[in-house]
Amino acid sequence: MSSLYDIKDGAIFVSDAHENENRDKLLVFLRDIKDKKIQTTQLFLLGDIFDFITGYTEYSMKFYDEHIRLIKEISNEIEVFFIEGNHDFRMSNLFKDTSVKVFEISSQPVKFKALNSNIEIAHGDNFLPFISKYALLFLRVKSFLVFMNFVDRIFNFKISKWILNKLKFKKLDYKIPNFKEVIEPKLSHYNADYVIEGHYHQGCIFDIENKKYINLPCFACNQSYFIVEYENDKIKFIKKI
């Protein structure tokens, strides 16, 4: 499959903001992009931007109403790519009739180009073991989400409130020992010069065989992200804090 889009100089990559009532730094970040305090040519949101939201859960859509509105408004001015994660999925329903480009897990990795390099992008919860893979896919089934929203509404959205409250206390700042060795077998599923993922919260870049692997930092922890810089016909991913 050929690349659909080019990655532009100045593109910003953000992952794992895990926005909740006790974490609102992404909201500030989106406001700054909208107000041009942060300049960018493209915005890549690599999943788990929210602690819990789908395009079919009423409470979460209302809970994150300003975030969604800002993303839509930003997409009117620059390209916005939403690579769904395991905390935010079935997002196309939220962004229909907008310029936001949404990629479900079934479409990941998504192919891009930058200069002469091929790049594949995914949240990182793909290529999982059989049981984990299909358990996550079941949770994304539209009919299941619609039914759960119906039950949630009957109980005054106690299910959604419970999920969001529980996730407030999830530990997000951690290091995975020997992460390079852990991720190496997974890279065999990719066919690109660069592989970009979120999900693991490690914020590191290293070479594996003929691929450069980029794992985005957890934005929720210290508001870190990567920005693309072109220099001497080479692409660089610069970590910003």
VMD Tcl script that draws the C-alpha trace (Angstrom):
set ca {
  {0.00 0.00 0.00}
  {1.44 3.38 -0.98}
  {1.71 6.27 1.43}
  {-1.31 8.53 1.62}
  {0.28 11.54 3.27}
  {3.60 13.31 3.68}
  {4.92 14.32 7.08}
  {5.75 18.02 7.01}
  {8.59 19.95 8.56}
  {7.31 21.22 11.91}
  {4.80 18.41 12.50}
  {4.07 17.66 16.16}
  {3.59 14.15 17.56}
  {1.74 13.72 20.88}
  {0.77 10.51 22.64}
  {-0.67 9.27 25.91}
  {-1.99 12.51 27.39}
  {-4.55 10.46 29.36}
  {-6.67 13.55 29.97}
  {-8.93 13.30 32.99}
  {-10.27 15.71 35.58}
  {-6.89 15.63 37.36}
  {-4.88 15.94 34.11}
  {-5.71 18.84 31.81}
  {-2.37 19.81 30.27}
  {-3.43 18.70 26.80}
  {-6.34 21.11 26.97}
  {-3.86 23.94 27.56}
  {-1.68 22.58 24.73}
  {-4.60 22.49 22.28}
  {-5.60 26.04 23.23}
  {-2.04 27.19 22.56}
  {-2.05 25.57 19.11}
  {-5.42 27.10 18.32}
  {-4.17 30.54 19.45}
  {-0.88 30.12 17.49}
  {1.22 30.24 20.67}
  {2.55 26.88 19.52}
  {3.29 26.79 15.80}
  {2.94 23.54 13.88}
  {2.24 22.34 10.35}
  {0.51 19.09 11.32}
  {-0.75 17.54 14.54}
  {-0.42 13.79 15.11}
  {-2.37 12.41 18.09}
  {-1.14 8.87 18.67}
  {-3.80 7.50 20.94}
  {-4.66 7.42 24.63}
  {-5.10 11.15 24.31}
  {-8.08 10.68 26.62}
  {-8.40 8.34 29.60}
  {-11.68 6.98 28.26}
  {-13.78 8.01 25.30}
  {-15.53 6.45 22.32}
  {-17.78 7.94 19.69}
  {-20.72 6.09 21.26}
  {-20.43 6.88 24.98}
  {-22.49 9.95 25.79}
  {-20.95 10.82 29.12}
  {-17.36 10.76 27.87}
  {-18.26 12.86 24.82}
  {-19.71 15.52 27.11}
  {-16.81 15.16 29.56}
  {-14.28 15.97 26.80}
  {-16.43 18.41 24.88}
  {-13.89 21.27 24.82}
  {-11.04 19.00 23.75}
  {-13.08 17.66 20.84}
  {-14.18 21.14 19.82}
  {-10.58 22.42 19.81}
  {-9.32 19.46 17.75}
  {-12.05 20.12 15.20}
  {-11.19 23.82 15.04}
  {-7.47 23.11 14.67}
  {-8.22 20.69 11.81}
  {-9.74 23.60 9.88}
  {-6.29 25.19 9.73}
  {-3.79 22.30 9.69}
  {-3.90 18.55 9.11}
  {-4.82 16.55 12.20}
  {-4.27 12.78 12.32}
  {-5.88 10.78 15.14}
  {-4.30 7.33 15.51}
  {-6.69 5.55 17.87}
  {-5.41 3.97 21.07}
  {-6.79 1.50 23.59}
  {-8.37 4.25 25.71}
  {-9.91 6.24 22.83}
  {-11.48 4.40 19.92}
  {-14.41 4.49 17.50}
  {-13.58 8.17 17.18}
  {-14.75 8.59 13.59}
  {-18.28 9.15 14.87}
  {-17.02 12.16 16.83}
  {-15.11 13.69 13.95}
  {-17.47 13.05 11.05}
  {-17.95 16.04 8.78}
  {-14.58 17.45 9.90}
  {-11.08 17.39 8.45}
  {-9.71 15.18 11.25}
  {-8.30 11.96 9.79}
  {-9.02 9.03 12.11}
  {-7.28 5.64 11.89}
  {-8.73 2.67 13.78}
  {-6.54 -0.19 14.94}
  {-7.51 -2.18 11.84}
  {-5.85 0.54 9.72}
  {-2.63 0.58 11.74}
  {0.21 0.88 11.07}
  {-0.54 3.88 8.88}
  {1.93 4.56 6.09}
  {3.48 7.99 5.55}
  {6.47 9.48 3.78}
  {9.01 12.04 4.90}
  {11.56 13.14 2.31}
  {12.85 9.83 0.94}
  {11.95 7.76 4.01}
  {9.01 5.42 4.55}
  {7.33 5.77 7.93}
  {4.78 3.57 9.67}
  {2.77 4.89 12.60}
  {0.64 3.07 15.19}
  {-0.51 3.67 18.72}
  {1.34 0.52 19.78}
  {-1.42 -1.85 20.93}
  {-1.32 -3.75 17.63}
  {0.44 -7.07 16.91}
  {-0.60 -8.38 20.33}
  {-1.02 -12.02 21.39}
  {-4.23 -13.67 20.14}
  {-6.33 -13.38 23.32}
  {-5.35 -9.77 24.06}
  {-5.86 -8.78 20.44}
  {-9.41 -10.10 20.15}
  {-10.42 -8.94 23.62}
  {-9.54 -5.38 22.63}
  {-11.27 -5.75 19.27}
  {-14.47 -6.92 21.00}
  {-14.50 -3.79 23.17}
  {-14.45 -1.74 19.96}
  {-17.53 -3.40 18.42}
  {-20.13 -0.71 17.71}
  {-23.15 -2.77 18.85}
  {-21.47 -3.52 22.17}
  {-20.65 0.17 22.74}
  {-24.19 1.25 21.87}
  {-25.63 -1.33 24.28}
  {-23.25 -0.32 27.07}
  {-24.13 3.34 26.57}
  {-27.83 2.41 26.87}
  {-27.13 0.63 30.19}
  {-24.89 3.48 31.32}
  {-27.65 6.02 30.68}
  {-30.18 3.99 32.69}
  {-27.83 4.11 35.69}
  {-27.13 7.84 35.32}
  {-23.74 7.16 33.64}
  {-22.30 5.48 36.71}
  {-20.26 3.08 34.53}
  {-18.46 5.87 32.67}
  {-17.95 7.83 35.88}
  {-16.49 4.77 37.59}
  {-14.09 4.08 34.71}
  {-12.85 7.68 34.57}
  {-12.48 7.85 38.33}
  {-10.51 4.60 38.48}
  {-8.17 5.70 35.68}
  {-7.30 8.92 37.54}
  {-5.01 6.88 39.77}
  {-3.26 4.81 37.11}
  {0.55 5.03 37.26}
  {1.76 6.52 33.99}
  {5.39 7.37 34.75}
  {7.42 4.19 34.50}
  {10.40 2.69 32.70}
  {10.39 -0.70 31.01}
  {13.66 -2.56 31.69}
  {15.53 -3.56 28.52}
  {12.87 -1.88 26.41}
  {14.87 -2.20 23.22}
  {15.05 -5.98 23.60}
  {11.36 -6.12 24.54}
  {10.25 -4.23 21.43}
  {12.66 -5.81 18.94}
  {10.53 -8.88 18.01}
  {7.56 -6.62 17.27}
  {9.53 -4.63 14.69}
  {9.48 -7.63 12.33}
  {5.81 -6.75 11.62}
  {6.78 -3.34 10.25}
  {8.25 -2.58 6.84}
  {9.53 0.99 6.96}
  {12.61 3.09 7.58}
  {10.99 4.69 10.65}
  {8.47 3.23 13.08}
  {6.62 5.59 15.42}
  {4.52 4.37 18.36}
  {3.09 5.63 21.62}
  {1.50 3.30 24.20}
  {4.67 2.35 26.10}
  {5.39 5.82 27.61}
  {9.17 5.49 27.13}
  {10.09 8.55 25.06}
  {13.11 7.03 23.36}
  {14.68 6.60 19.93}
  {16.97 3.76 18.85}
  {18.02 1.69 15.85}
  {16.92 -1.89 15.35}
  {18.44 -3.58 12.34}
  {17.58 -1.27 9.42}
  {14.78 0.60 11.20}
  {14.76 3.64 13.45}
  {12.24 3.12 16.23}
  {10.64 6.12 17.93}
  {8.54 5.66 21.03}
  {6.77 8.84 22.07}
  {6.87 10.06 25.66}
  {3.82 10.08 27.89}
  {2.50 13.62 27.52}
  {0.58 13.25 30.78}
  {3.81 12.95 32.80}
  {5.78 16.04 31.77}
  {4.07 17.40 28.64}
  {6.79 16.03 26.35}
  {6.25 15.53 22.65}
  {8.28 15.21 19.45}
  {8.52 17.77 16.66}
  {9.81 17.05 13.16}
  {12.72 19.06 11.81}
  {14.16 18.76 8.30}
  {17.86 19.50 8.03}
  {20.18 18.79 5.10}
  {17.62 16.48 3.48}
  {17.33 14.45 6.68}
  {14.44 14.08 9.07}
  {14.94 14.58 12.79}
  {12.55 13.96 15.67}
  {13.32 16.47 18.41}
  {11.97 15.95 21.89}
  {10.30 19.00 23.38}
  {9.33 19.54 27.01}
}
mol new
graphics top color blue
foreach p $ca { graphics top sphere $p radius 0.5 }
foreach p [lrange $ca 0 end-1] q [lrange $ca 1 end] { graphics top cylinder $p $q radius 0.2 }
display resetview
